[in-house]
Amino acid sequence: MLTPSISKLQNLQTLIIRSGSYSTGYITLHLPFQIWNMPQLRHLMVFRKAILPSPSAIPFGRQHLENLHTLSTVKNFRFTSKTIEMIRNIKKLKVLYTSVSRANWEEHYLDNLVHLAQVETLNFSFDTTFGRKKHPSPVSFALPPNLKKLTLSGCRLTRQYMATNGSLPNLEVLKLRNDAFIGTQWESSEEEFPRLKFLQMEWLNLKFWRAESTHFPVLQCLIIGYCSELEIPCEIEEIPTLQLIEVGPLSKPAADSAKLIQEEQQSLGNDLLQVRIRSY
């Protein structure tokens, strides 16, 4: 339990809260409202998750968390206009939504994410256990424009929304996990992902991935796991910057296609491309 007196530490810059053991991993920590009155705080990190109260009762012009750069992991966070103003300089953000009716997504103001122009790293997760049970509709939200690293889990985004991700001009790392988007097909285009270096796909229902070598012009690392029907497009081997393909468990089609890509590259005298097949 974190008491309101924490706010008396007005010069505190880093606050890290860890749960006592794995047995308490499902316990949600309720942070005191007074957190919003710690103007020097730069990094607020909670393991595993925490609820941060809305700052709606604090008048504009008072103290903001204007120096806050890291906020992780907050549960069912509401991105109201007031909240956006309070954390406008945030650079690294991790949020988790659980046991929330997707019919009420507007109450979380996710479209306001686009106004967090300083965010470079975003981890956005939806509780997939709850989500699969309810078969919810896809989530949609506006992403911050200057993202460099993006992790999406359980969001069930549409194919059209994936194209929006591809238009992020500075995106270098993309991790798609646990039904991050719906559908069995993904067709990328030449205008998408101009700076993407790292692509990870795990626990997706993808069957068909259509891509050309020009679609990921600077890709260096491709990781696939727990995608039981997904093959790697042969065109991927033509990406000149590609250094590593790693395939994890339950991904036989991807493993087979990765081996073929490696054999083809070795026949051409390219021994620089590494292929790793993991069974665990």
N, C-alpha and C positions, 0 to 999 in steps of 0.2 A: 504494500500500500504506500503510495507516494502522497505525502501530506501537503497541504497548501503552503506550508512554511518554506517549501523549496524556492518559492519566488523571492525570498529574502536574499538569496544568493545572486544579487544583481550583476555581478561580474562573471557569473558562470558562463562558459562558452561551450562546453561539451557535457551532455547528459546521456549516459548509456545505462539502460535498465535491462537486466537479465533475469529470466525466471530461474527459480531455485533448482529445478531438475526437469527432465523430460516428462515426468508425471504431471507437471503443472503446465504443460505445453498448450492445453486447450483453455487455460484461464485467460480471460481478457482483462487487462489492466485499465482502470479508469483513471485517466490523468486529471489532476485538479485544474480547475478553470484558471487559476493564477499562473499557469504556464505562459499564457499570453502576455503576461507582464514581466517578461524576462528579456529585455531588449538586446542584451549582449549574447544571447544563446545562438550558437552557430550550428550545432549538431545535436539533434534529438533522435536517438535510436533506441527502439524497444524490441526485445526478443521475448516473446513471439509477436504479440500484437497488442495494440492499445486503442482506446477510444479517447479522442481529443475533443472536448466540448466545443461547440460553436462559439465564436467570439462575438455573437450578435449583440451582447449587452455592453460591449466596450465601445464608447463613442469614437468616431473618427477623430484623428488629431491627437489621440492619446498615445500610448506606447504600442508599437508594432513589433513583430518578430522580424524586423527588416534585415537583420544580420543572419537569419536562419538560412543555412545552405543545404542541410540534410534533414529529412523527416522520414522516419521508417520505424516500424510498420504501423500505420494507422488503419483502423477498421471502420468501415461504413462512413467514410469521410464525406462531408458536404462542402462542395466547392462554391459556396455563396460568393456574391460580389464582395462582401465584407471579408471573407476568408482570403480571397485572392489578393485583396489589398494588404492584408496582414502578412502574407508570406510571399510577397511579390518578387523577392530575390532568391527564392528557393532554387537549388541546382540539382538536387538528387531527391527523388520522391518515390516511396513505396507504399501502395495502398492495397487493402484487401476488403472485398465485399462478401458478406456471408449472411445467409438467412434473410435476404432482402427480396421482396417481391419486385420482379422486373417491371411490373406494371407501374411501379412508383419510382422509376429511375429519375424522373424529372425533379424529384425532391433532393437529389444529390448534385444537381447542377453540373453534370459532367461536361457539358459543352463549354463551361467556363475554363476548362483546362487550357484552352488555346491562349488564354491571356497570361499564362505563366511563361513568359518569353525567355526566362533565364534557365528553365529546366533543361538539363542535358541528359539526365538519366531518369527513366521512368519505369517502374515495375508495377503493373496493374493486374490484379488477380481477382477472380471470382471463385468462390467455393464450389468446386466441380462436383463434390458429393451431393450438395444441395441442388446444384443446377441440373444434373442428370436425372435426379429423382423427379423434378418438376417439369423437365423438358421445356425450359423457358425460351422466350424469344431472344434474338440476338441483342447485345448491348451496342449502343453507338455513342460515340463521344468525340469531341474535337481535340486533337493532339497538340501539345505545345510545338511551335514551329521550328525550334532549334535543337531538337533532340539528336543526341549522338548514340545513345544506348536505349533500347526499348525491349521490355519483356512483357508479353501478354499471355495470360493463362486463364482458360475457362470463359473467355469473353464471347465466344461464338459469333465472331464478326462475319459480315457478309463479304463476298468476293469484291464487291464494289469498294468496301471499306479497306480491303487489303491494298487496292490501288492507291488509296489515299496515303497509306503508310509508305508506299513506294515513292511518293512525291516529296517526302521529307528530304530536303537538300543535303543535310549534314549527317544523316543516319549512317552509322558505321557498324553497329551491332544490333541484330534482331533475333530474339528468342521467342518462338511460338510453341506453346505447351498446352496440353490438356484441353483439346477442343478450342483453341484460340480463335479459330474461325470455322464456319460450317461449310458443308459441301465437300464433294470428292474431287473437284478440279481446281487447279490454280494455274492461270496463264499470265505470266509476267510480260512486261513490254519493255521496249528499249529506253523509254523515258523514265523508268522506275529505278530506284536504288542505285543512283550514280556513284555513291561513295561507300556502299556496303562492303565490309571486309569479313564479317563473321555472321553466319546464318545457322541457327539451330532449330530443328523441328522435332518435337517429341509428342507422343500420344495424340496424333492427329488422324482423322479419317480419310486423309488424302489418298487417292488412287492414281490420279493423272496430274503430272506436273509438266507443263509445257514451257520451255525456256530456250533462249538462244544465248550464245556466248557473249553477245553484246548487251544482254539484259543485266548482268552483274559484272561490269567491266573491271572491278578491282577486288573481287571476292578472293579471300585468302583461305578461309576455313569453312567447311560445310560439315555439320553434325546432324545425323538423323538417328532417332531411336524410337522404338515402340510404334512404328508406322508399318503395319503388317502387309499393306498392299502397295506401297509407294515405291516406284522405280526412280532412279536418278536419270534425268535426261542426258543422253550421250553428248549433247552440245556443251554440257558443263565442262567437259575435259578440254575444250578449246579456250577456256579463260586463261590468259597467260599468267595471271598473278596467283592462281590456285596452288596452294601448298599442301593442304591436308583435307582428306575426306575421312570422316570417322563415322562408323555405323554401329549402333548399339543393338541390344537384344530385340527379338521379335520383329525383325526388319529384313527378312530374307531377300525380297526383291531388291531392296536398296543395296544389300550386301553383294548380291550377284552382279548388279550393274556397276557397283564400285570396283569390283575385281576386274570386270571387262574394261573399264576405263583405265585402270592401272596397267593392264596387259597391253592395251593399245598405246599408251604413252611410253611404256618401256620399249615397244617395238620401234618407236620413233626416236629412241635414244634419250628420252626424258626420264631420268631416274630421280628427279627432285620431288615429284608428287608422291606424298605418303598416303597410304590407305591403311586404316586400322579397323579391324572387325572385332567387336567386343561381344562376348556371349553372356555378360552379366552387367 
